[in-house]
Amino acid sequence: MTVRATSRGAQRTSLEGTRAEVLICGASFAGLAVARELASSGASVLVLDRYEIGERQTSACACPTPWLEALGLGASIKQELPYMSFTTPRGSVRYRLPWSWSSFDYRQLCELLWAQCGEARFETAKVESLGQRRADGTVDVITDRGTISAPLVVDALGWRRVLCSPHYQPPEAPLSRGLEVHPEHDGSGDALEIWIERSIVRRGYGWRVPAADEARIGVGSYDPNQHVKEPTVALSERLGRDPINYQGNWFPHRLRAATEGDIFFAGDSAGHCFPLSGEGIRTAFYFGIACGRELRAVIEGRSDRAAALAAYESFNSGHKRPFAIALALQRLIPALPPRVLTALLAIIGNQRIVDRAFGWYLDQAAPEFAELGSPPEASKLSDTRVLAGVPR
């Protein structure tokens, strides 16, 4: 169970009337990636979250190792996994990947990422809704600690997409649901393991992610109406582990618009979670970086808000095809007879096919993107710069 470290009562002083040049709602992987891109930009950046940074883990916390290395987060790695295995009722296959997965320590990774965010400021606050747009171009965001204003606002709060209307509501929204347990583990195993069995979950998959001293065992369902506690417990017991330390969340499986009105959306709030695999950490980094670079262009006077919104949405839309392919596979694979699926997995097991298939998968949000435009040193910019019509 999560132990809250956030301030309460009298410690929660008012933020009413606070202004920033960039307001990032959500200290998620995406939100921190946005803030990282604004380091040494000279902008006043405020990050809000209901919880302290790194306080509340919400996923299995496994990511392609090249991404963790590209972002300088290697110290958070708990166990590297160069293999994947897939089990169906008809058998199992094991692939040597052209790259590896790594399970990581959630709090440590968040702290490492935050350390790269320069002079950004953090406050705990629950973001409640979008307020009005002011005559000077700033946007109000209403929180439980008061109204905060900024000309550049990012929603990285997750699948609820808080700063828009209407909000997503399960089970009607295109959301999957997942639950996992964290029993003790002996550090053995070198594969991220996947089970595709209708006896476990009708439309979805089970997983085990070795993470040194713990195993992360869970079940994800593409059908938001299907509860996953019972199958998670069953899989854990099948693997000889006690189902303890529960953790669950909804996650999107359809790409959404990355902008709406004057707001930028990144991570789960924009559907930046890859269908089929349910992987959202790497894509949160990827789209968060892209969003941060557009905001930096505004800060440095190379763009304005309208142009940045358009450019970021164009970047997001450019990924519709791979997301659509993955969504089609998400619908197809659970419908395949187990015999056919097992045969297909065996064919894919040819190393050349594995390299091509998983190479394509990684390339849809390639780690090289993190290194293309690392945050530059602070520029000597004019004091009369304008943010979307708002004098600094």
Backbone hydrogen bonds in HBPLUS format (Angstrom, degrees):
<---DONOR---> <-ACCEPTOR-->    atom                        ^
c    i                          cat <-CA-CA->   ^        H-A-AA   ^      H-
h    n   atom  resd res      DA  || num        DHA   H-A  angle D-A-AA Bond
n    s   type  num  typ     dist DA aas  dist angle  dist       angle   num
A0011-GLN N   A0008-ARG O   3.01 MM   3  5.52 144.4  2.14 145.4 140.3     1
A0012-ARG N   A0009-GLY O   2.99 MM   3  5.71 161.5  2.03 120.7 126.3     2
A0013-THR N   A0011-GLN O   3.12 MM   2  5.79 126.1  2.42 105.4  90.4     3
A0015-LEU N   A0145-ARG O   2.57 MM 130  5.32 172.4  1.58 159.7 159.8     4
A0018-THR N   A0015-LEU O   2.96 MM   3  5.57 156.4  2.02 146.5 145.3     5
A0017-GLY N   A0147-THR O   2.96 MM 130  5.97 145.6  2.08 158.1 166.0     6
A0149-SER N   A0018-THR O   2.94 MM 131  6.38 163.6  1.97 159.6 164.1     7
A0020-ALA N   A0149-SER O   3.02 MM 129  6.51 148.9  2.12 157.0 166.7     8
A0021-GLU N   A0044-SER O   2.99 MM  23  5.26 139.1  2.16 134.1 146.8     9
A0022-VAL N   A0044-SER O   3.10 MM  22  6.44 154.5  2.17 159.2 159.1    10
A0046-LEU N   A0022-VAL O   2.93 MM  24  6.31 165.4  1.95 166.8 171.0    11
A0023-LEU N   A0152-LEU O   2.84 MM 129  6.27 163.0  1.87 162.7 168.2    12
A0154-VAL N   A0023-LEU O   2.87 MM 131  6.27 159.6  1.91 163.7 167.0    13
A0024-ILE N   A0046-LEU O   2.82 MM  22  6.13 169.1  1.83 161.6 165.4    14
A0048-LEU N   A0024-ILE O   2.89 MM  24  6.29 159.8  1.93 162.3 166.6    15
A0025-CYS N   A0154-VAL O   2.84 MM 129  5.90 172.1  1.85 158.9 160.5    16
A0156-ALA N   A0025-CYS O   2.76 MM 131  5.62 159.4  1.80 156.9 161.7    17
A0026-GLY N   A0048-LEU O   2.64 MM  22  5.55 153.3  1.70 156.9 164.1    18
A0032-LEU N   A0028-SER O   2.89 MM   4  6.01 167.9  1.91 156.0 158.5    19
A0033-ALA N   A0029-PHE O   3.01 MM   4  6.11 146.8  2.12 138.7 148.2    20
A0034-VAL N   A0030-ALA O   2.96 MM   4  6.27 151.3  2.05 151.2 158.5    21
A0035-ALA N   A0031-GLY O   3.07 MM   4  6.37 165.8  2.09 148.3 151.6    22
A0036-ARG N   A0032-LEU O   2.88 MM   4  6.03 150.3  1.97 143.3 151.8    23
A0037-GLU N   A0033-ALA O   3.26 MM   4  6.50 148.6  2.36 141.4 147.6    24
A0037-GLU N   A0034-VAL O   3.11 MM   3  5.40 124.4  2.43 102.2 115.3    25
A0038-LEU N   A0035-ALA O   3.02 MM   3  5.21 146.8  2.14 103.1 113.4    26
A0039-ALA N   A0036-ARG O   3.22 MM   3  5.40 167.2  2.24 108.5 111.7    27
A0041-SER N   A0038-LEU O   3.12 MM   3  5.36 141.6  2.28 137.7 130.2    28
A0121-ARG N   A0045-VAL O   2.83 MM  76  6.14 171.1  1.83 162.8 162.9    29
A0047-VAL N   A0121-ARG O   2.78 MM  74  6.12 164.4  1.80 162.3 167.4    30
A0123-GLU N   A0047-VAL O   2.99 MM  76  6.42 154.1  2.06 165.3 172.3    31
A0049-ASP N   A0123-GLU O   3.27 MM  74  6.80 145.5  2.40 150.9 159.0    32
A0125-ALA N   A0049-ASP O   2.83 MM  76  5.47 149.0  1.93 119.3 129.3    33
A0055-GLU N   A0052-GLU O   3.02 MM   3  5.29 157.7  2.07 136.5 132.9    34
A0104-PHE N   A0061-CYS O   3.04 MM  43  5.85 153.1  2.11 157.7 158.9    35
A0063-CYS N   A0102-SER O   3.02 MM  39  5.56 155.7  2.08 142.0 146.5    36
A0102-SER N   A0063-CYS O   2.88 MM  39  5.56 139.5  2.05 141.8 153.2    37
A0067-TRP N   A0064-PRO O   2.99 MM   3  5.66 138.6  2.17 117.6 127.8    38
A0065-THR N   A0100-SER O   2.78 MM  35  5.60 164.3  1.80 143.8 149.3    39
A0069-GLU N   A0065-THR O   3.00 MM   4  6.26 159.8  2.04 161.4 167.5    40
A0070-ALA N   A0066-PRO O   2.92 MM   4  5.99 153.1  1.99 138.2 146.0    41
A0071-LEU N   A0067-TRP O   3.08 MM   4  6.24 144.4  2.21 145.1 153.1    42
A0073-LEU N   A0068-LEU O   2.73 MM   5  4.90 166.0  1.75 165.2 160.3    43
A0072-GLY N   A0069-GLU O   3.12 MM   3  5.05 159.8  2.16 102.3 108.2    44
A0076-SER N   A0073-LEU O   3.06 MM   3  5.87 165.7  2.08 125.4 129.6    45
A0077-ILE N   A0074-GLY O   3.13 MM   3  5.55 166.9  2.15 115.9 120.1    46
A0105-ASP N   A0076-SER O   2.86 MM  29  5.34 157.9  1.91 149.2 154.3    47
A0078-LYS N   A0103-SER O   2.76 MM  25  5.56 170.6  1.77 140.6 143.7    48
A0079-GLN N   A0103-SER O   3.40 MM  24  5.40 159.8  2.44 133.1 133.9    49
A0103-SER N   A0079-GLN O   2.94 MM  24  5.40 154.5  2.01 160.0 160.2    50
A0081-LEU N   A0101-TRP O   2.68 MM  20  4.97 176.5  1.68 151.1 150.2    51
A0101-TRP N   A0081-LEU O   2.96 MM  20  4.97 164.8  1.98 143.6 138.8    52
A0097-LEU N   A0082-PRO O   3.12 MM  15  5.96 161.9  2.15 160.0 165.6    53
A0083-TYR N   A0190-ASP O   3.25 MM 107  6.17 148.5  2.35 155.4 156.7    54
A0192-LEU N   A0083-TYR O   2.96 MM 109  6.40 153.5  2.03 144.5 143.2    55
A0084-MET N   A0095-TYR O   3.05 MM  11  5.30 151.6  2.14 142.3 150.5    56
A0095-TYR N   A0084-MET O   2.74 MM  11  5.30 169.3  1.75 167.0 170.2    57
A0085-SER N   A0192-LEU O   3.14 MM 107  6.44 154.6  2.21 136.9 141.0    58
A0194-ILE N   A0085-SER O   2.81 MM 109  6.00 152.3  1.89 148.1 157.5    59
A0086-PHE N   A0093-VAL O   2.93 MM   7  5.40 154.3  1.99 145.4 153.4    60
A0093-VAL N   A0086-PHE O   2.93 MM   7  5.40 149.7  2.02 146.1 155.9    61
A0087-THR N   A0194-ILE O   2.84 MM 107  6.24 151.7  1.92 151.7 161.2    62
A0196-ILE N   A0087-THR O   2.83 MM 109  6.09 168.1  1.84 167.7 171.3    63
A0088-THR N   A0091-GLY O   2.82 MM   3  5.39 171.7  1.82 166.9 168.7    64
A0091-GLY N   A0088-THR O   3.16 MM   3  5.39 169.6  2.17 113.1 116.3    65
A0109-LEU N   A0105-ASP O   2.94 MM   4  6.10 162.9  1.97 156.8 161.9    66
A0110-CYS N   A0106-TYR O   3.02 MM   4  6.25 168.5  2.03 156.8 159.6    67
A0111-GLU N   A0107-ARG O   2.95 MM   4  6.18 158.8  2.00 150.9 157.0    68
A0112-LEU N   A0108-GLN O   2.90 MM   4  6.10 156.0  1.95 149.7 156.4    69
A0113-LEU N   A0109-LEU O   2.87 MM   4  6.11 158.2  1.92 152.9 159.1    70
A0114-TRP N   A0110-CYS O   2.86 MM   4  6.02 158.1  1.90 147.7 154.0    71
A0115-ALA N   A0111-GLU O   3.00 MM   4  6.13 145.0  2.13 140.1 149.0    72
A0116-GLN N   A0113-LEU O   3.05 MM   3  5.36 149.7  2.14 105.0 114.2    73
A0117-CYS N   A0114-TRP O   2.96 MM   3  5.17 164.4  1.98 114.6 117.5    74
A0120-ALA N   A0117-CYS O   3.24 MM   3  5.90 164.4  2.26 135.4 139.4    75
A0144-ASP N   A0126-LYS O   3.02 MM  18  5.50 139.5  2.19 139.3 151.8    76
A0128-GLU N   A0142-ILE O   2.81 MM  14  5.64 159.1  1.86 150.2 156.6    77
A0129-SER N   A0142-ILE O   3.31 MM  13  5.33 157.4  2.37 139.1 141.5    78
A0142-ILE N   A0129-SER O   2.92 MM  13  5.33 156.9  1.97 156.2 161.4    79
A0131-GLY N   A0140-ASP O   2.75 MM   9  4.62 157.7  1.80 136.3 134.5    80
A0140-ASP N   A0132-GLN O   2.94 MM   8  5.43 160.8  1.98 153.8 160.1    81
A0134-ARG N   A0138-THR O   2.83 MM   4  5.41 160.8  1.87 161.8 167.2    82
A0137-GLY N   A0134-ARG O   2.99 MM   3  5.43 161.5  2.02 116.1 119.8    83
A0139-VAL N   A0150-ALA O   2.77 MM  11  5.42 166.8  1.78 132.0 134.9    84
A0150-ALA N   A0139-VAL O   3.10 MM  11  5.42 149.7  2.19 137.6 145.8    85
A0141-VAL N   A0148-ILE O   2.76 MM   7  5.28 153.1  1.83 157.2 166.5    86
A0148-ILE N   A0141-VAL O   2.92 MM   7  5.28 167.0  1.94 152.0 153.3    87
A0143-THR N   A0146-GLY O   3.10 MM   3  5.22 147.7  2.21 124.2 133.9    88
A0146-GLY N   A0143-THR O   3.26 MM   3  5.22 164.3  2.29 108.0 107.9    89
A0264-PHE N   A0153-VAL O   3.03 MM 111  6.29 173.6  2.04 158.9 161.0    90
A0155-ASP N   A0264-PHE O   2.70 MM 109  6.12 162.9  1.73 164.2 168.9    91
A0266-ALA N   A0155-ASP O   3.12 MM 111  6.43 158.1  2.17 151.0 151.2    92
A0161-ARG N   A0158-GLY O   3.09 MM   3  6.14 167.7  2.11 134.6 136.9    93
A0173-ALA N   A0169-GLN O   3.15 MM   4  5.60 148.6  2.25 128.0 134.4    94
A0175-LEU N   A0173-ALA O   2.77 MM   2  5.55 128.7  2.04 113.3  97.0    95
A0253-HIS N   A0174-PRO O   3.23 MM  79  6.08 156.1  2.29 149.2 145.3    96
A0176-SER N   A0251-PHE O   2.71 MM  75  5.28 177.2  1.71 163.5 162.5    97
A0251-PHE N   A0176-SER O   2.88 MM  75  5.28 156.3  1.93 141.6 143.9    98
A0177-ARG N   A0221-SER O   3.01 MM  44  5.43 157.2  2.06 149.5 155.7    99
A0221-SER N   A0177-ARG O   2.83 MM  44  5.43 164.0  1.86 161.6 166.0   100
A0178-GLY N   A0249-ASN O   2.95 MM  71  5.61 160.3  1.99 160.0 166.5   101
A0249-ASN N   A0178-GLY O   3.03 MM  71  5.61 154.0  2.09 144.9 151.3   102
A0179-LEU N   A0219-VAL O   3.10 MM  40  5.72 150.5  2.19 148.7 157.4   103
A0219-VAL N   A0179-LEU O   2.93 MM  40  5.72 150.8  2.02 161.4 168.9   104
A0180-GLU N   A0247-GLN O   2.83 MM  67  5.44 155.7  1.89 153.4 161.7   105
A0247-GLN N   A0180-GLU O   2.94 MM  67  5.44 137.4  2.12 158.7 164.2   106
A0181-VAL N   A0217-ILE O   2.71 MM  36  5.39 154.8  1.77 155.9 161.0   107
A0217-ILE N   A0181-VAL O   3.04 MM  36  5.39 156.4  2.09 155.6 159.9   108
A0182-HIS N   A0244-ILE O   2.81 MM  62  5.88 155.1  1.87 160.0 166.7   109
A0215-ALA N   A0183-PRO O   2.91 MM  32  5.66 157.5  1.96 156.0 161.9   110
A0185-HIS N   A0213-ASP O   2.92 MM  28  4.88 151.1  2.00 113.8 111.8   111
A0193-GLU N   A0208-ARG O   3.09 MM  15  5.18 161.4  2.12 159.2 156.2   112
A0208-ARG N   A0193-GLU O   3.03 MM  15  5.18 143.5  2.17 138.0 141.2   113
A0195-TRP N   A0206-GLY O   2.87 MM  11  4.82 160.2  1.91 129.9 132.9   114
A0206-GLY N   A0195-TRP O   2.86 MM  11  4.82 158.5  1.91 138.5 145.8   115
A0200-ILE N   A0197-GLU O   2.97 MM   3  5.45 149.9  2.06 110.3 119.2   116
A0201-VAL N   A0197-GLU O   3.05 MM   4  6.39 166.0  2.07 160.5 160.0   117
A0222-TYR N   A0203-ARG O   2.75 MM  19  5.66 162.4  1.78 152.4 158.7   118
A0205-TYR N   A0220-GLY O   3.04 MM  15  5.56 152.5  2.11 150.0 158.4   119
A0220-GLY N   A0205-TYR O   2.88 MM  15  5.56 168.8  1.89 171.0 174.6   120
A0207-TRP N   A0218-GLY O   2.83 MM  11  5.37 151.8  1.90 150.7 152.0   121
A0218-GLY N   A0207-TRP O   3.02 MM  11  5.37 156.4  2.08 137.6 144.1   122
A0209-VAL N   A0216-ARG O   2.86 MM   7  4.92 150.5  1.95 129.0 138.9   123
A0216-ARG N   A0209-VAL O   2.99 MM   7  4.92 167.4  2.00 132.6 136.6   124
A0211-ALA N   A0214-GLU O   2.85 MM   3  5.26 144.0  1.97 167.8 172.0   125
A0214-GLU N   A0211-ALA O   3.31 MM   3  5.26 162.1  2.34 106.8 112.1   126
A0226-GLN N   A0223-ASP O   3.06 MM   3  5.67 162.6  2.09 120.6 125.7   127
A0232-THR N   A0228-VAL O   3.09 MM   4  6.04 148.2  2.20 138.4 147.3   128
A0233-VAL N   A0229-LYS O   2.95 MM   4  6.20 164.1  1.97 160.7 164.1   129
A0234-ALA N   A0230-GLU O   2.96 MM   4  6.16 160.3  1.99 149.9 156.0   130
A0235-LEU N   A0231-PRO O   2.90 MM   4  6.05 157.8  1.95 145.6 150.6   131
A0236-SER N   A0232-THR O   3.00 MM   4  6.16 163.6  2.02 149.6 154.4   132
A0237-GLU N   A0233-VAL O   2.97 MM   4  6.16 164.1  1.99 152.6 156.7   133
A0238-ARG N   A0234-ALA O   2.90 MM   4  6.03 149.0  1.99 141.6 150.9   134
A0239-LEU N   A0235-LEU O   3.04 MM   4  6.27 139.2  2.21 142.9 152.9   135
A0239-LEU N   A0236-SER O   3.13 MM   3  5.18 128.4  2.41  94.6 107.9   136
A0241-ARG N   A0236-SER O   2.93 MM   5  5.26 166.9  1.95 147.9 147.0   137
A0240-GLY N   A0237-GLU O   2.99 MM   3  4.89 159.5  2.03 102.9 107.7   138
A0244-ILE N   A0242-ASP O   2.96 MM   2  5.78 117.1  2.37 114.7  97.7   139
A0256-ARG N   A0270-ALA O   2.91 MM  14  4.88 163.5  1.93 134.1 129.2   140
A0265-PHE N   A0258-ALA O   2.77 MM   7  4.86 156.5  1.83 150.4 144.9   141
A0260-GLU N   A0263-ILE O   3.13 MM   3  5.43 151.6  2.21 144.8 151.6   142
A0263-ILE N   A0260-GLU O   3.06 MM   3  5.43 167.2  2.08 130.5 132.3   143
A0270-ALA N   A0267-GLY O   2.98 MM   3  5.70 158.2  2.03 121.6 128.0   144
A0272-HIS N   A0267-GLY O   3.02 MM   5  4.89 161.6  2.05 132.2 128.6   145
A0271-GLY N   A0268-ASP O   2.99 MM   3  4.71 164.4  2.01 103.7 107.2   146
A0274-PHE N   A0279-GLU O   2.79 MM   5  5.29 146.1  1.90 160.1 148.6   147
A0278-GLY N   A0274-PHE O   2.91 MM   4  5.35 136.0  2.10 157.6 169.8   148
A0277-SER N   A0275-PRO O   2.82 MM   2  5.63 137.1  2.00 107.0  93.3   149
A0284-ALA N   A0280-GLY O   3.04 MM   4  5.88 138.8  2.21 126.2 136.7   150
A0285-PHE N   A0281-ILE O   3.03 MM   4  6.40 158.6  2.07 154.5 159.1   151
A0286-TYR N   A0282-ARG O   2.95 MM   4  6.19 165.4  1.97 150.1 154.4   152
A0287-PHE N   A0283-THR O   2.90 MM   4  5.99 179.6  1.90 153.2 153.3   153
A0288-GLY N   A0284-ALA O   2.90 MM   4  5.68 145.7  2.02 136.8 147.6   154
A0289-ILE N   A0285-PHE O   2.87 MM   4  6.03 155.5  1.93 150.6 156.3   155
A0290-ALA N   A0286-TYR O   3.13 MM   4  6.43 158.9  2.18 142.8 148.6   156
A0291-CYS N   A0287-PHE O   2.90 MM   4  6.08 159.3  1.94 146.9 152.1   157
A0292-GLY N   A0288-GLY O   2.88 MM   4  6.06 163.2  1.91 148.5 153.5   158
A0293-ARG N   A0289-ILE O   2.95 MM   4  6.19 149.3  2.04 150.1 157.7   159
A0294-GLU N   A0290-ALA O   3.26 MM   4  6.58 149.7  2.36 142.9 149.9   160
A0294-GLU N   A0291-CYS O   3.14 MM   3  5.31 121.9  2.50  99.4 113.4   161
A0295-LEU N   A0291-CYS O   3.05 MM   4  6.37 158.7  2.09 153.5 159.7   162
A0296-ARG N   A0292-GLY O   2.87 MM   4  6.06 151.4  1.95 144.1 152.3   163
A0297-ALA N   A0293-ARG O   3.10 MM   4  6.28 147.5  2.21 137.6 145.3   164
A0298-VAL N   A0294-GLU O   3.29 MM   4  6.66 145.0  2.42 139.9 148.3   165
A0298-VAL N   A0295-LEU O   3.07 MM   3  5.16 122.5  2.42  95.6 109.9   166
A0299-ILE N   A0295-LEU O   2.96 MM   4  6.31 163.9  1.98 153.1 157.3   167
A0300-GLU N   A0296-ARG O   2.89 MM   4  6.08 155.2  1.95 151.3 157.2   168
A0302-ARG N   A0297-ALA O   2.79 MM   5  4.99 138.7  1.96 163.3 163.7   169
A0301-GLY N   A0298-VAL O   3.02 MM   3  5.13 162.8  2.05 109.4 113.7   170
A0308-ALA N   A0304-ASP O   2.90 MM   4  6.09 158.6  1.94 157.8 165.0   171
A0309-LEU N   A0305-ARG O   2.86 MM   4  6.05 160.8  1.89 156.5 160.8   172
A0310-ALA N   A0306-ALA O   3.08 MM   4  6.29 160.0  2.12 145.6 150.9   173
A0311-ALA N   A0307-ALA O   2.88 MM   4  6.07 160.1  1.92 149.4 155.0   174
A0312-TYR N   A0308-ALA O   2.94 MM   4  6.02 163.0  1.97 149.5 154.1   175
A0313-GLU N   A0309-LEU O   3.02 MM   4  6.14 159.5  2.06 145.5 151.5   176
A0314-SER N   A0310-ALA O   2.97 MM   4  6.13 151.4  2.05 143.4 151.5   177
A0315-PHE N   A0311-ALA O   2.97 MM   4  6.23 153.5  2.04 144.5 151.6   178
A0316-ASN N   A0312-TYR O   2.93 MM   4  6.20 161.2  1.96 149.5 154.5   179
A0317-SER N   A0313-GLU O   2.85 MM   4  6.05 163.4  1.88 150.1 154.6   180
A0318-GLY N   A0314-SER O   3.02 MM   4  6.14 137.3  2.21 140.4 151.0   181
A0319-HIS N   A0316-ASN O   3.07 MM   3  5.72 164.7  2.10 118.2 122.1   182
A0320-LYS N   A0317-SER O   3.15 MM   3  5.43 163.7  2.17 119.1 118.4   183
A0323-PHE N   A0319-HIS O   3.36 MM   4  6.47 163.6  2.39 152.2 157.0   184
A0324-ALA N   A0320-LYS O   2.82 MM   4  5.95 148.9  1.92 148.9 158.2   185
A0324-ALA N   A0321-ARG O   3.07 MM   3  5.02 116.0  2.50  95.2 111.0   186
A0325-ILE N   A0321-ARG O   2.90 MM   4  6.19 155.1  1.96 156.1 163.1   187
A0326-ALA N   A0322-PRO O   3.02 MM   4  6.21 164.7  2.05 147.7 151.3   188
A0327-LEU N   A0323-PHE O   2.95 MM   4  6.14 149.6  2.04 141.5 150.2   189
A0328-ALA N   A0324-ALA O   2.93 MM   4  6.15 152.7  2.00 146.2 153.1   190
A0329-LEU N   A0325-ILE O   3.03 MM   4  6.35 155.2  2.09 149.2 155.8   191
A0330-GLN N   A0326-ALA O   2.90 MM   4  6.13 145.1  2.02 140.5 150.8   192
A0331-ARG N   A0327-LEU O   3.12 MM   4  6.43 140.9  2.28 141.4 150.4   193
A0331-ARG N   A0328-ALA O   3.20 MM   3  5.21 126.9  2.50  93.5 106.5   194
A0332-LEU N   A0328-ALA O   2.93 MM   4  6.16 146.7  2.04 142.9 153.1   195
A0333-ILE N   A0329-LEU O   2.90 MM   4  5.76 169.7  1.91 152.9 154.8   196
A0335-ALA N   A0332-LEU O   2.89 MM   3  5.37 139.7  2.05 114.4 126.8   197
A0336-LEU N   A0333-ILE O   3.15 MM   3  5.35 156.1  2.21 108.2 115.2   198
A0340-VAL N   A0337-PRO O   2.93 MM   3  5.33 117.2  2.33 110.7 125.8   199
A0341-LEU N   A0337-PRO O   2.94 MM   4  6.21 165.4  1.96 161.1 166.0   200
A0342-THR N   A0338-PRO O   2.91 MM   4  5.99 161.2  1.95 148.1 152.8   201
A0343-ALA N   A0339-ARG O   3.09 MM   4  6.27 157.0  2.14 142.6 148.7   202
A0344-LEU N   A0340-VAL O   2.89 MM   4  6.11 157.0  1.95 150.6 157.3   203
A0345-LEU N   A0341-LEU O   2.93 MM   4  6.17 159.5  1.97 150.7 155.8   204
A0346-ALA N   A0342-THR O   3.03 MM   4  6.24 146.8  2.14 141.2 150.1   205
A0347-ILE N   A0343-ALA O   3.03 MM   4  6.34 151.3  2.11 146.5 153.7   206
A0348-ILE N   A0344-LEU O   2.99 MM   4  6.28 163.2  2.02 152.9 157.2   207
A0349-GLY N   A0345-LEU O   3.12 MM   4  6.21 127.1  2.41 131.4 144.4   208
A0349-GLY N   A0346-ALA O   3.13 MM   3  5.00 133.1  2.36  90.8 104.0   209
A0350-ASN N   A0347-ILE O   3.27 MM   3  6.11 174.9  2.27 122.4 123.2   210
A0353-ILE N   A0350-ASN O   2.90 MM   3  5.35 120.2  2.26 111.0 126.1   211
A0354-VAL N   A0350-ASN O   2.88 MM   4  6.17 160.1  1.92 156.7 163.4   212
A0355-ASP N   A0351-GLN O   2.89 MM   4  6.05 165.1  1.91 149.9 153.5   213
A0356-ARG N   A0352-ARG O   3.10 MM   4  6.28 156.2  2.16 140.3 146.5   214
A0357-ALA N   A0353-ILE O   2.78 MM   4  5.90 173.4  1.79 159.2 161.5   215
A0358-PHE N   A0354-VAL O   2.92 MM   4  5.88 169.8  1.93 153.6 156.8   216
A0359-GLY N   A0355-ASP O   2.88 MM   4  5.58 133.0  2.10 127.1 140.3   217
A0360-TRP N   A0356-ARG O   2.89 MM   4  6.03 155.7  1.95 145.2 150.7   218
A0361-TYR N   A0357-ALA O   3.07 MM   4  6.33 156.6  2.12 140.6 147.4   219
A0362-LEU N   A0358-PHE O   3.07 MM   4  6.18 163.1  2.10 140.3 143.7   220
A0363-ASP N   A0359-GLY O   3.00 MM   4  6.11 152.1  2.08 144.0 152.3   221
A0364-GLN N   A0361-TYR O   3.35 MM   3  5.68 154.1  2.42 104.4 111.4   222
A0365-ALA N   A0362-LEU O   3.20 MM   3  5.94 164.6  2.22 120.1 124.5   223
A0369-PHE N   A0366-ALA O   3.10 MM   3  5.81 158.9  2.14 117.8 123.6   224
A0370-ALA N   A0367-PRO O   3.02 MM   3  5.67 145.8  2.14 116.3 123.8   225
A0371-GLU N   A0368-GLU O   3.00 MM   3  5.34 144.1  2.14 106.5 116.9   226
A0372-LEU N   A0369-PHE O   3.35 MM   3  5.27 155.9  2.41  98.7 105.6   227
A0387-LEU N   A0390-VAL O   3.01 MM   3  4.83 177.9  2.01 131.1 130.5   228
A0390-VAL N   A0387-LEU O   2.68 MM   3  4.83 150.3  1.77 109.5 120.2   229
